[in-house]
Amino acid sequence: MQSQIRKSEDHLMAVKSSVSSNNNTPVRNASSDTFDATSQDAYWRDTYQSTPYYDSSYTYDRDYAPAYKYGYESHQKYAGRRYHEVEKDLAASWDKTRGNSRLDWSKARFAAVDAWNHLERPTPDERDHMRIKGGL
């Protein structure tokens, strides 16, 4: 368990470092048509078990899905801002938005930041989809 927590913390630090190192790069100003929540949910449902913070005692639907959703919806809500600029706000609001998720913020934040950053750096197929929908 300790090694899993360490891997998750290392993952978050790497994400924060990559975000911080790009402070001069404009953040894509996402609008509601740049992604579709169904596609995001499908992506995370397929990949969450391969993340370093995955814990088999939690399920996707009950625990991880709300955290991913919080991340990608917050990306839209705080369009034009960076994750590290709003993380304190997200942490403060997690308990009100988590629903039945058993993840406290110390665990949910890894999924939230992944979902946020996934919208910042979409896969090539997702970029093509966003271009078709007018988001890039």
Phi and psi in degrees as GROMACS dihedral restraints (atoms count N, CA, C in turn):
[ dihedral_restraints ]
;  ai    aj    ak    al  type     phi  dphi    fc
    3     4     5     6     1   -61.0    20    10
    4     5     6     7     1   -41.7    20    10
    6     7     8     9     1   -66.4    20    10
    7     8     9    10     1   -33.9    20    10
    9    10    11    12     1   -66.7    20    10
   10    11    12    13     1   -42.2    20    10
   12    13    14    15     1   -63.5    20    10
   13    14    15    16     1   -42.7    20    10
   15    16    17    18     1   -62.3    20    10
   16    17    18    19     1   -43.7    20    10
   18    19    20    21     1   -60.8    20    10
   19    20    21    22     1   -40.9    20    10
   21    22    23    24     1   -65.8    20    10
   22    23    24    25     1   -42.2    20    10
   24    25    26    27     1   -65.4    20    10
   25    26    27    28     1   -40.8    20    10
   27    28    29    30     1   -62.0    20    10
   28    29    30    31     1   -40.4    20    10
   30    31    32    33     1   -61.8    20    10
   31    32    33    34     1   -46.6    20    10
   33    34    35    36     1   -63.5    20    10
   34    35    36    37     1   -41.1    20    10
   36    37    38    39     1   -63.6    20    10
   37    38    39    40     1   -40.1    20    10
   39    40    41    42     1   -63.6    20    10
   40    41    42    43     1   -41.1    20    10
   42    43    44    45     1   -64.5    20    10
   43    44    45    46     1   -47.5    20    10
   45    46    47    48     1   -60.9    20    10
   46    47    48    49     1   -40.0    20    10
   48    49    50    51     1   -63.3    20    10
   49    50    51    52     1   -44.7    20    10
   51    52    53    54     1   -66.6    20    10
   52    53    54    55     1   -36.2    20    10
   54    55    56    57     1   -69.2    20    10
   55    56    57    58     1   -44.8    20    10
   57    58    59    60     1   -65.3    20    10
   58    59    60    61     1   -35.7    20    10
   60    61    62    63     1   -69.9    20    10
   61    62    63    64     1   -14.7    20    10
   63    64    65    66     1  -104.4    20    10
   64    65    66    67     1    27.4    20    10
   66    67    68    69     1   -59.1    20    10
   67    68    69    70     1   -24.4    20    10
   69    70    71    72     1   -88.5    20    10
   70    71    72    73     1    -5.0    20    10
   72    73    74    75     1   -89.7    20    10
   73    74    75    76     1   126.9    20    10
   75    76    77    78     1   -62.0    20    10
   76    77    78    79     1   141.2    20    10
   78    79    80    81     1   -80.8    20    10
   79    80    81    82     1   135.8    20    10
   81    82    83    84     1   -62.9    20    10
   82    83    84    85     1   124.0    20    10
   84    85    86    87     1   -80.1    20    10
   85    86    87    88     1    94.3    20    10
   87    88    89    90     1   -74.9    20    10
   88    89    90    91     1   139.7    20    10
   90    91    92    93     1  -118.1    20    10
   91    92    93    94     1   171.7    20    10
   93    94    95    96     1   -61.2    20    10
   94    95    96    97     1   -17.1    20    10
   96    97    98    99     1   -96.9    20    10
   97    98    99   100     1     9.0    20    10
   99   100   101   102     1   -85.0    20    10
  100   101   102   103     1   -13.5    20    10
  102   103   104   105     1  -153.2    20    10
  103   104   105   106     1   162.4    20    10
  105   106   107   108     1  -121.5    20    10
  106   107   108   109     1   134.1    20    10
  108   109   110   111     1   -59.1    20    10
  109   110   111   112     1   -33.0    20    10
  111   112   113   114     1   -63.7    20    10
  112   113   114   115     1   -42.3    20    10
  114   115   116   117     1   -66.2    20    10
  115   116   117   118     1   -40.9    20    10
  117   118   119   120     1   -62.9    20    10
  118   119   120   121     1   -45.1    20    10
  120   121   122   123     1   -60.4    20    10
  121   122   123   124     1   -43.7    20    10
  123   124   125   126     1   -63.5    20    10
  124   125   126   127     1   -41.7    20    10
  126   127   128   129     1   -60.0    20    10
  127   128   129   130     1   -50.2    20    10
  129   130   131   132     1   -69.8    20    10
  130   131   132   133     1   -34.8    20    10
  132   133   134   135     1   -60.1    20    10
  133   134   135   136     1   -38.1    20    10
  135   136   137   138     1   -77.7    20    10
  136   137   138   139     1   -24.7    20    10
  138   139   140   141     1  -116.1    20    10
  139   140   141   142     1   -11.6    20    10
  141   142   143   144     1   -60.1    20    10
  142   143   144   145     1   -31.9    20    10
  144   145   146   147     1   -70.7    20    10
  145   146   147   148     1   -13.1    20    10
  147   148   149   150     1   -97.0    20    10
  148   149   150   151     1     3.0    20    10
  150   151   152   153     1   -81.1    20    10
  151   152   153   154     1   154.2    20    10
  153   154   155   156     1   -68.7    20    10
  154   155   156   157     1   -17.6    20    10
  156   157   158   159     1   -96.7    20    10
  157   158   159   160     1    -1.1    20    10
  159   160   161   162     1   -58.6    20    10
  160   161   162   163     1   134.4    20    10
  162   163   164   165     1  -131.8    20    10
  163   164   165   166     1   118.7    20    10
  165   166   167   168     1   -66.4    20    10
  166   167   168   169     1    -8.6    20    10
  168   169   170   171     1   -80.1    20    10
  169   170   171   172     1    -4.0    20    10
  171   172   173   174     1  -116.0    20    10
  172   173   174   175     1   150.9    20    10
  174   175   176   177     1  -106.2    20    10
  175   176   177   178     1   160.3    20    10
  177   178   179   180     1   -65.2    20    10
  178   179   180   181     1   -57.3    20    10
  180   181   182   183     1   -60.8    20    10
  181   182   183   184     1   -43.9    20    10
  183   184   185   186     1   -80.7    20    10
  184   185   186   187     1   -40.2    20    10
  186   187   188   189     1  -108.9    20    10
  187   188   189   190     1   -53.9    20    10
  189   190   191   192     1   -79.6    20    10
  190   191   192   193     1   -39.1    20    10
  192   193   194   195     1   -53.9    20    10
  193   194   195   196     1   -45.3    20    10
  195   196   197   198     1   -61.7    20    10
  196   197   198   199     1   -33.7    20    10
  198   199   200   201     1   -71.2    20    10
  199   200   201   202     1   -42.3    20    10
  201   202   203   204     1   -63.6    20    10
  202   203   204   205     1   -44.8    20    10
  204   205   206   207     1   -59.6    20    10
  205   206   207   208     1   -42.5    20    10
  207   208   209   210     1   -59.9    20    10
  208   209   210   211     1   -40.4    20    10
  210   211   212   213     1   -65.0    20    10
  211   212   213   214     1   -49.8    20    10
  213   214   215   216     1   -75.8    20    10
  214   215   216   217     1   -30.7    20    10
  216   217   218   219     1   -71.3    20    10
  217   218   219   220     1   -35.6    20    10
  219   220   221   222     1   -67.6    20    10
  220   221   222   223     1   -33.1    20    10
  222   223   224   225     1   -59.0    20    10
  223   224   225   226     1   -39.9    20    10
  225   226   227   228     1   -70.6    20    10
  226   227   228   229     1   -44.6    20    10
  228   229   230   231     1   -60.7    20    10
  229   230   231   232     1   -40.2    20    10
  231   232   233   234     1  -104.6    20    10
  232   233   234   235     1    36.6    20    10
  234   235   236   237     1   -49.3    20    10
  235   236   237   238     1   132.9    20    10
  237   238   239   240     1    91.0    20    10
  238   239   240   241     1    -7.5    20    10
  240   241   242   243     1  -108.0    20    10
  241   242   243   244     1   160.2    20    10
  243   244   245   246     1   -94.2    20    10
  244   245   246   247     1   153.3    20    10
  246   247   248   249     1   -55.2    20    10
  247   248   249   250     1   -46.8    20    10
  249   250   251   252     1   -63.7    20    10
  250   251   252   253     1   -20.1    20    10
  252   253   254   255     1   -76.5    20    10
  253   254   255   256     1   -23.5    20    10
  255   256   257   258     1  -118.7    20    10
  256   257   258   259     1     1.1    20    10
  258   259   260   261     1   -58.2    20    10
  259   260   261   262     1   -37.8    20    10
  261   262   263   264     1   -63.3    20    10
  262   263   264   265     1   -39.7    20    10
  264   265   266   267     1   -64.3    20    10
  265   266   267   268     1   -41.7    20    10
  267   268   269   270     1   -64.3    20    10
  268   269   270   271     1   -43.7    20    10
  270   271   272   273     1   -60.0    20    10
  271   272   273   274     1   -42.6    20    10
  273   274   275   276     1   -66.8    20    10
  274   275   276   277     1   -28.8    20    10
  276   277   278   279     1   -97.6    20    10
  277   278   279   280     1    -9.2    20    10
  279   280   281   282     1   -56.0    20    10
  280   281   282   283     1   -45.6    20    10
  282   283   284   285     1   -60.9    20    10
  283   284   285   286     1   -28.3    20    10
  285   286   287   288     1   -80.4    20    10
  286   287   288   289     1   -21.5    20    10
  288   289   290   291     1  -112.5    20    10
  289   290   291   292     1    -6.5    20    10
  291   292   293   294     1   -75.1    20    10
  292   293   294   295     1   -14.3    20    10
  294   295   296   297     1    62.1    20    10
  295   296   297   298     1  -127.5    20    10
  297   298   299   300     1   -92.5    20    10
  298   299   300   301     1     5.0    20    10
  300   301   302   303     1   -59.3    20    10
  301   302   303   304     1   135.9    20    10
  303   304   305   306     1   -88.2    20    10
  304   305   306   307     1    -1.4    20    10
  306   307   308   309     1   -78.9    20    10
  307   308   309   310     1   124.9    20    10
  309   310   311   312     1   -80.5    20    10
  310   311   312   313     1   173.0    20    10
  312   313   314   315     1   -60.4    20    10
  313   314   315   316     1   -34.1    20    10
  315   316   317   318     1   -61.2    20    10
  316   317   318   319     1   -22.6    20    10
  318   319   320   321     1  -102.3    20    10
  319   320   321   322     1   -38.7    20    10
  321   322   323   324     1   -67.6    20    10
  322   323   324   325     1   -29.3    20    10
  324   325   326   327     1   -60.3    20    10
  325   326   327   328     1   -30.4    20    10
  327   328   329   330     1   -65.3    20    10
  328   329   330   331     1   -43.1    20    10
  330   331   332   333     1   -68.9    20    10
  331   332   333   334     1   -40.0    20    10
  333   334   335   336     1   -63.0    20    10
  334   335   336   337     1   -45.4    20    10
  336   337   338   339     1   -68.1    20    10
  337   338   339   340     1   -35.7    20    10
  339   340   341   342     1   -62.2    20    10
  340   341   342   343     1   -45.0    20    10
  342   343   344   345     1   -64.0    20    10
  343   344   345   346     1   -41.3    20    10
  345   346   347   348     1   -60.1    20    10
  346   347   348   349     1   -52.3    20    10
  348   349   350   351     1   -70.1    20    10
  349   350   351   352     1   -26.7    20    10
  351   352   353   354     1   -62.7    20    10
  352   353   354   355     1   -34.7    20    10
  354   355   356   357     1   -73.2    20    10
  355   356   357   358     1   -27.3    20    10
  357   358   359   360     1   -73.5    20    10
  358   359   360   361     1   -34.1    20    10
  360   361   362   363     1  -130.6    20    10
  361   362   363   364     1    71.9    20    10
  363   364   365   366     1   -68.4    20    10
  364   365   366   367     1   160.0    20    10
  366   367   368   369     1   -69.4    20    10
  367   368   369   370     1   162.3    20    10
  369   370   371   372     1   -55.3    20    10
  370   371   372   373     1   -41.0    20    10
  372   373   374   375     1   -63.6    20    10
  373   374   375   376     1   -39.7    20    10
  375   376   377   378     1   -68.6    20    10
  376   377   378   379     1   -36.9    20    10
  378   379   380   381     1   -60.9    20    10
  379   380   381   382     1   -42.5    20    10
  381   382   383   384     1   -61.1    20    10
  382   383   384   385     1   -43.6    20    10
  384   385   386   387     1   -61.6    20    10
  385   386   387   388     1   -42.2    20    10
  387   388   389   390     1   -66.0    20    10
  388   389   390   391     1   -38.0    20    10
  390   391   392   393     1   -62.3    20    10
  391   392   393   394     1   -42.1    20    10
  393   394   395   396     1   -62.2    20    10
  394   395   396   397     1   -39.0    20    10
  396   397   398   399     1   -84.0    20    10
  397   398   399   400     1    -3.4    20    10
  399   400   401   402     1    86.3    20    10
  400   401   402   403     1    20.2    20    10
  402   403   404   405     1   -92.5    20    10
  403   404   405   406     1   -16.1    20    10
